[in-house]
Amino acid sequence: MRKIAATALALLVPLAAAPAASASVEPAPAADRSTVVVVGHRGAAGHRPEHTQGGYELAVAMGADWIEPDLVPTKDHVLVVRHENEISGTTDVSLRPEFAARRTTKVVDGRDVTGWFTEDFTLAELKTLRAVERLPAIRQRNTVYNGSYQVLTFQEVLDLAKRLSHRYGRQVGVFPETKHPTYFRSIGLPLEEPLIETVKRNGLDRPNSPVVVQSFEPSSLKRVAKELRVPLWQALGTTGRPYDLTAAGDPTTYADMMKPEGLAKIATYAQWIGPDKSSAIPVNPDGGSGTPTTLVSDAHKAGLRIGVYTFRSENQYLPLQLRRGQAPTDHGDALAEYRAHLDLGVDAFVTDYPDAAVLVRAERGAPRKQVQPQQFDNGLPEEGQE
């Protein structure tokens, strides 16, 4: 079993207050939950187009502890940051006549997907594109930033995290996800090897590293675990099973992985689980919140920390009783949803609105003490260094 010394991991993620014994036991209102990690989901996606420099900068300015880059490869095998390898919804590629012929259909994780794919572009070609808002009908205000940002590489996100760490006097974590790792390995563009090489090159291969690697596919994390000592996060879906298990004929589902015996297996290679928030507090058929499950307490009993995703403020993403106004895009009482999960004892929020998560965290305890930049070395290279 991979073990990380508690004192070392605490340098990256301070230990949270003791969780309740079960989801049905309500913790004391005064419990200090100020150490809960706030993860800027693809940056500050509620305020800026996702996976952009502006989004990451805003997330950290709002108080996010970690920023999340989803990793996919280019044709020349450079890791870049996009929600998916199909980029018609997150870049202006569909408006570029010089790339019109590259529109195609591929089978990714068993599904037909049509569009433009990062693995068909060199890094130089991707750099000519500009990011756009992925959900323009929901976040129309973000479209004003369309065309303002380039596609970033993983290295550029690490460099940005270093600059932001020094700007704000606190260590900013980077939370990369390997996207479709089985698919990319099958086409000769594996994700894990360049990720491992980049982490090592930047001096980040250590148990208290400000890099936490996540994936929905256990085999991807296990490959990383063989080469790196960084913390690992097993992401968990709401239905079905990880694609690597599907490809291997393993019938284990996400639901199986969230049972006590499944959590015990995860704890042999990872330190975190990341389920959908509905796995902790289900949604009833009428759209309202259901009775909390025991997942949070079960994870803690297995020695795992738990971070839940994805918190958003728009009505369409909230339980029925927290919606406000008439339109699905109106903002509801999102703060109440954070508080409900905080009361269960979660250790991290993955959120499109870091400002809201930071506000709720501050309600439960004093804000984190800030340190001067010279009091730590996050191991990232100076600008321009490789």
JOJOBEL-V6935 format. One record per residue. N is the residue number from 0. RES is the residue in one small letter. SS is DSSP state (H for helix, E for strand, L for the rest). NEAR is the number of other C-alpha atoms within 8 Angstrom. Layout:
N | RES | SS | NEAR
N | RES | SS | NEAR
This chain:
0 | m | L | 5
1 | r | L | 7
2 | k | L | 4
3 | i | L | 8
4 | a | L | 7
5 | a | H | 6
6 | t | H | 6
7 | a | H | 10
8 | l | H | 13
9 | a | H | 10
10 | l | H | 8
11 | l | H | 10
12 | v | L | 8
13 | p | L | 8
14 | l | L | 6
15 | a | L | 10
16 | a | L | 9
17 | a | L | 5
18 | p | L | 11
19 | a | L | 11
20 | a | L | 6
21 | s | L | 9
22 | a | L | 13
23 | s | L | 5
24 | v | L | 7
25 | e | L | 8
26 | p | L | 9
27 | a | L | 5
28 | p | L | 4
29 | a | L | 5
30 | a | L | 9
31 | d | L | 9
32 | r | L | 11
33 | s | L | 13
34 | t | L | 13
35 | v | L | 11
36 | v | E | 11
37 | v | E | 15
38 | v | E | 14
39 | g | E | 20
40 | h | L | 12
41 | r | L | 16
42 | g | L | 18
43 | a | L | 18
44 | a | L | 14
45 | g | L | 10
46 | h | L | 9
47 | r | L | 13
48 | p | L | 17
49 | e | L | 12
50 | h | L | 17
51 | t | L | 15
52 | q | H | 10
53 | g | H | 8
54 | g | H | 16
55 | y | H | 14
56 | e | H | 10
57 | l | H | 10
58 | a | H | 16
59 | v | H | 14
60 | a | H | 8
61 | m | L | 9
62 | g | L | 10
63 | a | L | 16
64 | d | L | 12
65 | w | E | 13
66 | i | E | 17
67 | e | L | 14
68 | p | L | 15
69 | d | E | 15
70 | l | E | 15
71 | v | E | 15
72 | p | E | 14
73 | t | L | 14
74 | k | L | 11
75 | d | L | 9
76 | h | L | 8
77 | v | L | 10
78 | l | E | 13
79 | v | E | 13
80 | v | E | 13
81 | r | L | 13
82 | h | L | 10
83 | e | L | 8
84 | n | L | 11
85 | e | E | 11
86 | i | L | 13
87 | s | L | 10
88 | g | L | 9
89 | t | L | 11
90 | t | E | 11
91 | d | L | 13
92 | v | H | 11
93 | s | H | 10
94 | l | H | 5
95 | r | L | 8
96 | p | H | 6
97 | e | H | 5
98 | f | H | 9
99 | a | H | 8
100 | a | H | 5
101 | r | H | 7
102 | r | L | 9
103 | t | E | 7
104 | t | E | 8
105 | k | E | 8
106 | v | E | 8
107 | v | E | 9
108 | d | L | 8
109 | g | L | 5
110 | r | E | 7
111 | d | E | 8
112 | v | E | 9
113 | t | E | 9
114 | g | E | 10
115 | w | L | 14
116 | f | E | 9
117 | t | H | 14
118 | e | H | 12
119 | d | H | 9
120 | f | L | 12
121 | t | L | 11
122 | l | H | 10
123 | a | H | 7
124 | e | H | 8
125 | l | H | 10
126 | k | L | 9
127 | t | L | 7
128 | l | L | 11
129 | r | L | 14
130 | a | E | 15
131 | v | L | 13
132 | e | L | 15
133 | r | L | 8
134 | l | L | 7
135 | p | L | 10
136 | a | L | 5
137 | i | L | 6
138 | r | L | 11
139 | q | H | 9
140 | r | H | 6
141 | n | H | 13
142 | t | H | 11
143 | v | H | 6
144 | y | H | 11
145 | n | L | 12
146 | g | L | 9
147 | s | L | 7
148 | y | L | 11
149 | q | L | 11
150 | v | L | 14
151 | l | L | 11
152 | t | E | 10
153 | f | H | 11
154 | q | H | 7
155 | e | H | 8
156 | v | H | 12
157 | l | H | 10
158 | d | H | 12
159 | l | H | 9
160 | a | H | 11
161 | k | H | 13
162 | r | H | 8
163 | l | H | 11
164 | s | H | 12
165 | h | H | 11
166 | r | H | 7
167 | y | H | 8
168 | g | L | 10
169 | r | L | 10
170 | q | L | 11
171 | v | L | 14
172 | g | E | 12
173 | v | E | 14
174 | f | L | 12
175 | p | L | 12
176 | e | E | 11
177 | t | E | 14
178 | k | L | 9
179 | h | L | 9
180 | p | H | 12
181 | t | H | 11
182 | y | H | 9
183 | f | H | 11
184 | r | H | 10
185 | s | H | 8
186 | i | L | 7
187 | g | L | 6
188 | l | L | 9
189 | p | L | 12
190 | l | L | 14
191 | e | H | 11
192 | e | H | 7
193 | p | H | 10
194 | l | H | 9
195 | i | H | 11
196 | e | H | 8
197 | t | H | 9
198 | v | H | 10
199 | k | H | 9
200 | r | H | 8
201 | n | L | 10
202 | g | L | 8
203 | l | L | 14
204 | d | L | 10
205 | r | L | 8
206 | p | L | 11
207 | n | L | 11
208 | s | L | 12
209 | p | L | 11
210 | v | E | 11
211 | v | E | 13
212 | v | E | 13
213 | q | E | 13
214 | s | E | 13
215 | f | L | 9
216 | e | L | 13
217 | p | H | 10
218 | s | H | 7
219 | s | H | 12
220 | l | H | 16
221 | k | H | 9
222 | r | H | 9
223 | v | H | 10
224 | a | H | 12
225 | k | H | 6
226 | e | H | 7
227 | l | L | 9
228 | r | L | 8
229 | v | L | 14
230 | p | E | 15
231 | l | E | 13
232 | w | E | 14
233 | q | E | 15
234 | a | E | 11
235 | l | E | 10
236 | g | L | 11
237 | t | L | 10
238 | t | L | 7
239 | g | L | 8
240 | r | L | 11
241 | p | L | 12
242 | y | H | 10
243 | d | H | 10
244 | l | H | 12
245 | t | H | 10
246 | a | H | 7
247 | a | H | 6
248 | g | L | 6
249 | d | L | 7
250 | p | L | 7
251 | t | L | 8
252 | t | L | 10
253 | y | H | 13
254 | a | H | 9
255 | d | H | 8
256 | m | H | 12
257 | m | L | 9
258 | k | L | 10
259 | p | H | 10
260 | e | H | 7
261 | g | H | 10
262 | l | H | 14
263 | a | H | 9
264 | k | H | 8
265 | i | H | 10
266 | a | L | 13
267 | t | L | 8
268 | y | L | 12
269 | a | L | 14
270 | q | L | 11
271 | w | E | 13
272 | i | E | 14
273 | g | E | 12
274 | p | E | 14
275 | d | E | 12
276 | k | H | 11
277 | s | H | 8
278 | s | H | 10
279 | a | L | 13
280 | i | E | 12
281 | p | E | 12
282 | v | E | 11
283 | n | L | 8
284 | p | L | 5
285 | d | L | 6
286 | g | L | 8
287 | g | L | 10
288 | s | E | 11
289 | g | E | 8
290 | t | E | 6
291 | p | E | 9
292 | t | L | 10
293 | t | L | 9
294 | l | H | 11
295 | v | H | 14
296 | s | H | 14
297 | d | H | 12
298 | a | H | 14
299 | h | H | 11
300 | k | H | 7
301 | a | L | 10
302 | g | L | 8
303 | l | L | 13
304 | r | E | 11
305 | i | E | 14
306 | g | E | 13
307 | v | E | 12
308 | y | E | 11
309 | t | E | 11
310 | f | E | 13
311 | r | L | 11
312 | s | L | 11
313 | e | E | 12
314 | n | H | 15
315 | q | H | 7
316 | y | H | 8
317 | l | L | 13
318 | p | L | 11
319 | l | H | 9
320 | q | H | 6
321 | l | H | 12
322 | r | L | 12
323 | r | L | 9
324 | g | L | 7
325 | q | L | 5
326 | a | L | 6
327 | p | L | 7
328 | t | L | 9
329 | d | L | 10
330 | h | E | 11
331 | g | L | 12
332 | d | L | 10
333 | a | H | 14
334 | l | H | 9
335 | a | H | 8
336 | e | H | 10
337 | y | H | 12
338 | r | H | 9
339 | a | H | 8
340 | h | H | 11
341 | l | H | 10
342 | d | H | 9
343 | l | H | 13
344 | g | L | 12
345 | v | L | 15
346 | d | L | 12
347 | a | E | 11
348 | f | E | 16
349 | v | E | 13
350 | t | E | 15
351 | d | L | 15
352 | y | L | 15
353 | p | H | 15
354 | d | H | 10
355 | a | H | 9
356 | a | H | 13
357 | v | H | 12
358 | l | H | 8
359 | v | H | 11
360 | r | H | 13
361 | a | H | 10
362 | e | H | 8
363 | r | L | 11
364 | g | L | 10
365 | a | L | 8
366 | p | L | 7
367 | r | L | 6
368 | k | L | 4
369 | q | L | 6
370 | v | L | 7
371 | q | L | 9
372 | p | H | 12
373 | q | H | 5
374 | q | H | 6
375 | f | L | 7
376 | d | L | 7
377 | n | L | 9
378 | g | L | 7
379 | l | L | 11
380 | p | L | 10
381 | e | L | 6
382 | e | L | 5
383 | g | L | 5
384 | q | L | 5
385 | e | L | 5
